[in-house]
Amino acid sequence: MASRADVRAEVNGHGMPRSGSSQRHPSCRNVDARSDIFSFGALLYEMLTGRRAFSGDSKMSTLAAIINLEPEQLEKQVQGFRGS
């Protein structure tokens, strides 16, 4: 889970992209509600699993993970969870 320092860094420094969609990158101009839905899903994933859906050693590697990877399925992360 994120510490208070991590949260302050995320809020004050244009954000670590761990729960933000790739459209939230400062170079993107066309951001719509889908970005909020993505962020909510990433936050919900972390709440259910205790792990971030996407992570990396830097902002760029985390952004690359968001763009290129899929998070591990909830069935493998949460005991008793059954997908549809």
Residue pairs with C-beta under 8 A, 6 or more apart in sequence:
1 46
1 50
2 10
6 16
9 16
10 16
10 18
14 26
15 24
16 59
16 62
17 24
17 25
17 54
17 59
17 62
17 63
17 66
18 42
18 52
18 53
18 54
18 55
18 62
19 39
19 42
19 43
19 46
19 52
19 53
20 35
20 38
20 39
20 42
20 66
21 34
21 35
21 38
21 39
21 66
22 28
22 63
22 66
22 67
23 30
23 31
23 32
23 34
23 35
24 31
24 35
24 39
25 63
41 53
42 52
42 53
42 54
45 51
45 52
45 53
45 71
45 74
46 52
46 53
48 74
48 77
48 78
48 81
49 74
49 77
49 78
51 77
53 71
54 62
54 65
54 66
54 69
54 71
55 62
55 65
56 62
56 63
56 64
56 65
73 83
74 81
74 83
75 81
75 82
75 83
